Amino acid sequence: MTNSQEIEKDKNQKLVMEWLHLYTQNLYNHEHELNTYKYEMNQMTGSQQLNPKAIDKLKEKHQELQKVRSIYLWGDPGCGKSFLMEQFYEALELKSKKFLHY
């Protein structure tokens, strides 16, 4: 902010917003597969006998999801990281956001 308390344009925030737009398109393209993966993983990990080979097979089956990774933003305090992520999450138009919470 400037001394006059006006909002300044921030080139780094603009770059993050452009990247988040691309990331969002990737989420939309893989929404069904992400939900399927989450469901299948919950079924396996919820059983009493956890089979690591079965989990590896499931991960291999859904290897395309490796393109949909977590987001980690870093920067100085007050640069808008939390604000950008809150806006990103609220703007997502997904049927379910449950698969985003691993």
ZAROMI-146588 format. One record per residue (C-alpha): residue number from 1; chain; x, y, z. Coordinates in Angstrom, 1 decimal. Layout:
% ZAROMI-146588
   k c     xx     yy     zz
 NUM A      X      Y      Z
...
***
This chain:
% ZAROMI-146588
   k c     xx     yy     zz
   1 A    0.0    0.0    0.0
   2 A    1.1    3.5   -0.5
   3 A    0.9    6.3    2.1
   4 A   -2.5    7.2    0.7
   5 A   -3.8    3.7    1.5
   6 A   -4.6    2.9   -2.1
   7 A   -4.2   -0.6   -3.5
   8 A   -1.2   -1.0   -5.7
   9 A   -0.9   -3.3   -8.7
  10 A    1.4   -6.2   -7.9
  11 A    3.2   -7.9  -10.8
  12 A    3.9  -11.0   -8.6
  13 A    0.2  -11.4   -7.7
  14 A   -0.7  -11.0  -11.3
  15 A    1.7  -13.9  -12.2
  16 A    0.2  -16.1   -9.4
  17 A   -3.3  -15.3  -10.6
  18 A   -2.4  -16.3  -14.2
  19 A   -0.9  -19.5  -12.9
  20 A   -3.9  -20.2  -10.7
  21 A   -6.1  -19.9  -13.8
  22 A   -4.1  -22.6  -15.6
  23 A   -4.2  -24.7  -12.5
  24 A   -8.0  -24.3  -12.2
  25 A   -8.4  -25.5  -15.8
  26 A   -6.4  -28.6  -14.9
  27 A   -8.6  -29.2  -11.9
  28 A  -11.7  -28.9  -14.0
  29 A  -10.3  -31.3  -16.6
  30 A   -9.5  -33.9  -13.9
  31 A  -12.4  -33.4  -11.5
  32 A  -14.0  -36.8  -12.0
  33 A  -10.7  -38.7  -11.8
  34 A   -9.7  -36.8   -8.7
  35 A  -13.0  -37.8   -7.0
  36 A  -12.6  -41.4   -8.1
  37 A   -9.0  -41.5   -6.8
  38 A  -10.0  -40.1   -3.4
  39 A  -12.9  -42.5   -3.1
  40 A  -10.7  -45.6   -4.0
  41 A   -7.9  -44.4   -1.7
  42 A  -10.3  -44.0    1.2
  43 A  -11.7  -47.5    0.5
  44 A   -8.2  -49.0    0.7
  45 A   -6.9  -47.0    3.7
  46 A  -10.2  -47.6    5.6
  47 A   -9.8  -51.4    5.5
  48 A   -8.1  -53.2    8.3
  49 A   -5.4  -54.7    6.0
  50 A   -3.5  -52.0    4.3
  51 A   -1.9  -53.3    1.1
  52 A    1.0  -51.1   -0.1
  53 A    1.2  -52.9   -3.5
  54 A   -2.5  -52.1   -4.1
  55 A   -2.0  -48.5   -3.2
  56 A    1.0  -48.3   -5.6
  57 A   -1.2  -49.8   -8.3
  58 A   -3.9  -47.2   -7.6
  59 A   -1.4  -44.4   -7.8
  60 A    0.0  -45.8  -11.1
  61 A   -3.6  -46.1  -12.5
  62 A   -4.1  -42.4  -11.7
  63 A   -0.6  -41.2  -12.6
  64 A   -2.1  -38.4  -14.8
  65 A   -3.1  -36.8  -11.5
  66 A    0.5  -36.1  -10.8
  67 A   -0.1  -33.0  -12.9
  68 A   -2.6  -31.8  -10.3
  69 A   -0.4  -31.1   -7.3
  70 A   -0.5  -29.1   -4.2
  71 A    0.0  -25.3   -4.3
  72 A    2.7  -23.7   -2.1
  73 A    3.0  -20.0   -2.2
  74 A    5.8  -18.1   -0.4
  75 A    6.6  -14.5    0.1
  76 A    7.0  -11.7    2.6
  77 A    4.3  -11.2    5.2
  78 A    1.5   -9.0    3.8
  79 A    2.1   -9.7    0.2
  80 A   -1.3  -11.3   -0.3
  81 A   -0.7  -15.1   -0.3
  82 A   -3.6  -15.9    2.0
  83 A   -5.9  -13.5    0.2
  84 A   -5.1  -15.0   -3.2
  85 A   -5.6  -18.6   -2.0
  86 A   -8.9  -17.7   -0.3
  87 A  -10.2  -16.0   -3.5
  88 A   -9.0  -19.0   -5.6
  89 A  -10.8  -21.5   -3.4
  90 A  -14.0  -19.5   -3.3
  91 A  -14.0  -19.1   -7.1
  92 A  -13.7  -22.8   -7.9
  93 A  -16.8  -24.0   -9.6
  94 A  -16.4  -27.7   -8.8
  95 A  -19.2  -30.1   -8.0
  96 A  -17.3  -31.1   -4.9
  97 A  -14.2  -29.6   -3.3
  98 A  -13.7  -32.6   -1.0
  99 A  -10.9  -34.1   -3.1
 100 A   -8.9  -31.0   -2.5
 101 A   -8.5  -31.9    1.2
 102 A   -5.9  -34.7    1.4
***
